[in-house]
Amino acid sequence: MKKIYYLFLICAVSSCSFLEIDTENKIATSEVDYSKTADMYQPVIGAYSQLRTSGMHWANNMLWSGRDDDMTSGRTDDQGDALLFGYRGGYQRPNSFWALNNAWVTPYEIIRTCNSAQTALDRYAEYLTAGTDDYANYLSYKGELKVMEAWAYYMLVTSFGDCVLLKDNSQTRFVRSTQAHVCEYALHELDSVIPDMKRMRPNEMPHMGAFTAYTAEALAARFALLTGDYKKVETYTDDIIINGGFELYPDYYNLFKIPGKLCLESLMEVQCTDFGAATGDYIGIDQWFNSMGATLNGTVGGQPVSIGGWNFMQYNRQFFDWAKARGETVRLETSFLVGGETTKEGFTIDGSAIYNGKAYLPYEQMTEGSTEWGRNNNVRLIRYAEVLLMNAEAKVRNGGSGDASFNEVRTRAGMPTLTGVTVDQILDERRMELCSEWGLRYIDLVRTDKAEEVLNDAALQRDFANGEWTKEKAWWPVPGTQLMNLPDLAEQPE
């Protein structure tokens, strides 16, 4: 009987659910009996936990989402250096900023964990027979790990451009690969596992919310969009649309709140739970929601209630005005919390800034006794609306019509349908529909060669800027700490 040690917290009860294992801030070594194949999913659970804790770090979001013309990190005091990475700071990108190092390290924590989990799965597979249901599960679990890895690489290549492919945790050479090479690698890895993954929605999975073949296809479409392979984008997204059984959640306001957790629109979601209690066990994402939260004041049952966040991640007022001018109502109410106004639940929003309404959880949906921003909510990584818009863009670029997919998104938002939609109209729709989500607006500007014109617009607020956006500044520099520790990183990418 083969036994080795690996660094995951192993659930002592084999029947425990997908969310009932919290490895946050806990590293336990457990002797693993790989012949006990009923426990084969445990390493995958460890990888999901790493995605939740490392991938959802608030400082990463502060940098990812603060780069485009629509958002800013919002704070000029605590963590004010984050402003230097966006339009307000002129894209100065100091490589000594701690959050830059964090944005490099945390995706690699996910990749390392997935590599270890893959090794463990392969050990379990030694006790499986090809062609059995258990072996099919093994192959599907491998796919879930590849999806997590690919998501981490996507965040790396859209932040740093060139980065290291960490194919093995025993790797000793750390020369970066080009962005194109990393994208090619990620697409190959996703293509290799898609045929073996479950063709169902995440909310249909035996492990509720686990990633599926459609999750992998959506992420592959993101990579293909980044590289300009629109044929692949259309193929991946057509399969999701035709065969996946996904639907847009009808209530856009609650899509990002508790009722929208793991709904029919969800392709990739990080799950959290406080088990219905304001104190005690909590499987959450630390300060992800709290960092974006405004300060809200209201009255409940005759008693004053205050919900206080950190006030990071504010919208540029020009974007808010643009959204109003194009007739937005449904998405306007959901996406923006405007200082000085009142939420539909009756809470007053402090200050004069415009905050990220997609991070807002109404008091009535909070667990009783809690006023913490987003507690018990999930983080949405990829939604069906994005798939529809990728499909529309690919169809138009491939010489077809993107009207059907495009208008499905607009109809849910209460916007009039259009005919003969253009790429620019689709990009505007992405700007509105996906605002504040994963820096996608900035990625769109760079991949479509619109960044220089848009991000250097003299009308943008420039109170901390000592420079401007250039193609050389499109992606961040390697963090100084990493260069000191790994001299290979200074070599030319391969």
N, C-alpha and C positions, 0 to 999 in steps of 0.2 A: 504494500500500500504506500503510495507516494504522498508525502506531506511536505509543505513548505510554509513559510510565513509571508503574509502580505499585510499592508497597512490600510485596512478598512475595519470599521466597527461592525462586527458580525452580530446580527440579531439572534438572540438566544431562542426565540420562538419562531419556528419555520413558517407559521401561518400569519405572521405579522404583515400588515399591508404596506403598500408602496411608500406611504408617507410616514409610517411609524418608526422610521429609523433616522436618527439625527446624528450625523458624524461631525457637526460643526464644533470646532474647538476641541475635538477629541480624536486622538490617534491611538488606536489600540492594535496590538499585534495578537493575532489569534491563530492557533494551529488549525490548518484547514485539511479536512479529509476530502480529497477531490473525488473519491468514489461515491460520496454522498451528493449525487447530482441534483437532488431536490433543492439544494442550496445554491445552484449555479447562478441565480440572478443577483446574489449578494454583491459581487464586485461591480455589477452595473449600477446598483443602488448607490454604492460609494461614489461612482462617477457622477451620477445625477446630483449628489450632495455637493460635490466639488464645483459643478456647474453653477449651482445655486449660490454657494458662498463666495467663490472666486469671481465668477462671471458677472455677478450682480453687484459688484462693489460700487458704492456711490461715487467714488472719485473717478472711476472709469467713465461713468455716464457724464460726469461734469465736463470731461474733456471731449468725449465722443460727440456729444450733442451741442457743445458750445462752439463748433467750428463754422457753422453755416450762417447765413445772413438773417435767419429767422429767430435764432436763440442766442443767449449768452449765459455764462455761468452765474451772472447776477450779483455776485458779491465782490465788493471792492476792499474788504478788510480781511476776514479769515479766508485763506486760500485764494487771495487776490491774484496770485501768479497764474491761476487758471485762465484769467482774462487774456493773458498774453498769447494764448494759443488760438484765439478766435479773432473775428474781425475787429473787435474793440481794442485789441492789443496789437493789431498789425501782424499777426502770425510770427511772433518773435521766437517761440518754441525753445525756451531754455532747457537744455538736456539735463540740468541738475534738479529740476522740479520733482518732488517725491511722487506726485501723482502720475507723472510720465513713466517713471520706473514701475509703478503699480500696474499701469495699463499694459506694460510689456510682460511683467512677471505673471499676472493672474491668468491670462490665456494659456501660458505654458504649464501652470499648475493643473489646469483642466486636461491638457494634452498628456502630461506625465501620468496623471491618474488613469486616463483612458488606456495608455500603454500598459500600465500595470494590470488593469482589469482585463485587458485582452490576453495577457499572459496567463492569468488565472482561468479565464474561460477555456483557453486551449488545454489546460491541465484537466479540467472537467471533461472536455471532449474526448480525452483518452479512454473514458469509461462509457462512451456513447457509441451507438451503432448508426452508421449513415443510413438515411432513409426513414428513420423513426421520427416521431413527433418531438422527442427530446432533442434530437439532432437539429431539427428544423428550428426549434427554439434557440439553440446555440447559435445558429447562423443569424437569426433575427436579432439576438442580443448583440452580436458583433456589429450589426448595422447601427444599432442605437449608439454604440460607442463611437463609430465612425461619424455619425451625425454630430455628436458633441465635439469631437475633434475638429470637424470641418467648420463648425460655428466659431470655435476659437481661432482657427486660421483666418476665417473671414474678417473677424475683428482685428486681427494682426495686420493683414495685408491692406485693409482699408484705413488703418491708422499709421502704420510704419512703412507700407509699401513692401520693400524687401525684408525678409525675415528668415529665421532658421527653421528648417524642416526637422523636427525632432521625431525621428522614426523609431527610435529605441532609447530607453532610459539609460542604457550603458554607453550611449554615444559620447565621444570625446572630442569630436571636431564640430565647431560651431560657426562655420562660414555661412553667411546668409545666402538664401536663394532669391532670385528675382521674383518680383510680384507675379509675373506671368508664369514662372515655373511653379510657384506655390499654388496658384489657381488651377493650373493643369493637374498638379498632384491631387488637390482636393477633389476636383471633378472625377478623376480616375478612381479615387477611393470610394466616392459616393456611388458611381456607376457600378462598382464591383459588388456593392452590398444591396443595392435597391432590389434586384430580383429575388433576394432571399428574405426581405423584410415583409412584415404584415401589411397587406393592402387594405387598410382600414384607417379610420380617423383615430387620433389619440384618445378621444373620449370613448372609443369602443374597445380599447386594448384591455387584455386581461390585467395588466398592471396599468391602472387608469392614468391616462396622460402620457404614457410612454411614447417615444418617437417611432414613426412608422415609415413605410416606403414613400408616402406622400410628403412627410416632413423632409426626407432626404431629397426628394425631387424639388421641393420648394427652395431648399438651400442650394442645390445644384443650379437652379435657375438664377439665383442671385450671383453665383460665380460666373455663369455664362453671360449674364447681363453685364457684369464688370468687364469681361473680356471681349464683348461685342459679338458673341456667337448667338445670334438671334434665332437661328434655326433650332438650336438646342433649347433656348428659352421657351420657344413655342411648343416644342415636343413635350418638355417636362410639364409645363403649365396646362397644356391641353389634357394630358392624362389626369391631372388632379381635378380639373374642371369636369371632365366627362365621367370619370370613374370613381372619384373620391367621396361623393356624397356630402360635400361641404356646402354650407350656406352662410350668407351674411347674417349676423345676428341683427334682428329687426330694430332693437332698441340701442342706438349708438351711444346714448348717454350711459347706459348700464353695461355696455360691452366691456368697459375697462374697470368695472366694479365687481362686487361679489356675485351678482346674478349672471355675469358673463364669464365666470370661470369655466374653462374647458367646454365652451359652447361649440356649436357646429362650425364656427369660424376659426377655431383654434387649430393651427398646424404645429406650433412649437411654443410651449408654455412652461415656465418654471413654477412649480407648485409650492405653496406655503400653507401652513395651518397653525392655529393656536389652540386647536382642540376645543374651541368654544369657551376658553377661559382667558381672562385678562392677565393672569399671572401663571407661572409654572412652565410646563413644557411648551416650547415654541419652535417650530421648524420654519424659519423665516429668512429674510434676506438683509438683516441688519438695518442699515440706514438708507436703503435704496429709495423708498418712498419718502421717508422723513426728510431727506436732503432736499427734495423738490418741493416740500410742503410750504404753503404760506401760513400766516397766522389768521385763524378764523375765530370769531366770537359770536356766540348765540345764547339762547335761553331754552332750556329743556325742562319741562315740568316746573316752571317758575324759578329754576335755578340757573345761574350763569354757567356756561360751559365754554372753555377755550381749547382750541386745537392748534398747537404751535409746531411749525416746521422750521427748517433752516433757511428757507428763502433762496436756495440755489435754483438754477435753471429757469430763467425768465425769458419770455418772448419779447422780441423787438416790436415796438408799437407799430412800426411800418408794416409788419406782417399782419398784425391784427387788423389794421386799417385796410390792407389788401383783401383780407378774407371778408370783411364786411362789405367792401365795394363790389365783390363778385356775387353777393347775395347769399352768403352762407348764413344758416340759422342753426340747424341741427349740430353741425360740427363746430360752429362758433361757441355755442353754449357748453359743449362737452370739452373742447380743447383749451379754453381760456378761462382763467380765474382773474378777473379784473379788479385791482385794488380800488377800494371805495364802494364797490358794488356788493350785492347780496346774492348768495347762492339760491337756487330754487328751494332748498331746504330751510332758508331763513338765516343762514350764518353770514355775518359781515366779513369781508375780506380786507384785512389791514393793509395799509401802505398805498402806494400809487403805481406799483409795478403790475405787470401782467404775468401770471404764474401758469404752470403746466396743469391744466385741468384733468389731463389723462391720469395724473397721479393722485387725484382727489378721491377720497372715500368718505361719503356722507356719514355723519354721526349715527344715523339710524341703522346703517349697515355695519357699524363697528361692533365688535364683541362687547357685551355689557361690561362696563367698568374700565374700558380702554378708550383713550383719546389719541392713540398713536397713529400717525399717518400711514395708511396702507396695511396696517396689521391684519393678517389673515387673508390678504389679497394675493393673487398670482401676478407674475410678470409675463407679459405677452412678448414673445420673441418674433414670431412670424404669424401673420393673419391671412385669411383667405382673400381679404381685400387687396393685399399686396400681390398675391398670385394673379388675381384678375387684372391688375394694372400692368404687371410684367407681361402677361399674355397679350394685352391690348397693344403695348409698345412693340413687342416682338412681331405681332401680325402686321402692324403698319410698316415697320422697317423691312419686313419680308414681302411687301407689296400687296398685302391684304387689308381687310377692314378690322379695326379694333373696336368698333362701335358697341358690340354686344357686351363684352367684358367691361369696357369703360362705363357704359351707362348703367350697368348693374350696381356699380359703386355709387354713382351719382344719384340714382333713384333712392337708395337707402338714406342718403344724406339730404333728401328733399330738394335736390337740384334738378333743373330741366335737362332732358336728354339732348344729345347733340348727334349730328350725322357727319360722316366723313372726318372723324377726329384726326388730328395731327399729332406728331410726336410732342410738340411744344404744349399742346393742350393736355396730353397725358402726363407730361412732367409737372405741369401746374396742378393736376389732380393728385399726383403723388405728393406734391408739396403740401397740399391741404390735408389729404387723408392720412398721411404718415408723419405729420409734423411731430417733432420731439421723439421720434422712435429710432433709436440706434444710429443716429447721425446719417440717415439715408438721404436727407436733402443735400448734405455736403458731398456725399459719395456721388449723387446724381450730377451735381454741378461739375465735379472733376471729370467723371467719365464722359460727359457730353461736351467738354471744352467750354463750358459757360462760366467756370469759376472766376477767371480773371476779371471778366466784365462785371459780374454780379457782386463779388466780394470786395472789389475796389470802388464800388459806387460811392461817390462823394456824399451822397445823401445819408449814408449809414452813420450812426453815432460812432465817433472815433476818439472818445475821451482818454483812452490809454494807449493809442496806437503810436508807434514810432517806426512804422514800416507798412508794407502792403503785401497782399498775397501774390506769390509768383509760382510758376510750375515747380521750381526747386523746393518750394515750401509745401507742396501738396501733401506730403506725408511727413510724419514726425521723425526727428533724428533718433538714433539708438540712444537710450539713456546712458548718461555718463557712468553710473555705477556698473552697468553691464559691460561697458567698454573696458573699465579697469579690471574687472574680474575675468573677462573672456576676450583676450586680445584678438581672437579669430574674427570677432564681429567687425573689426576695422578693415578687414580685407574686402576687396571688390566682390560683389555678389556673383554667384554662379548661375 
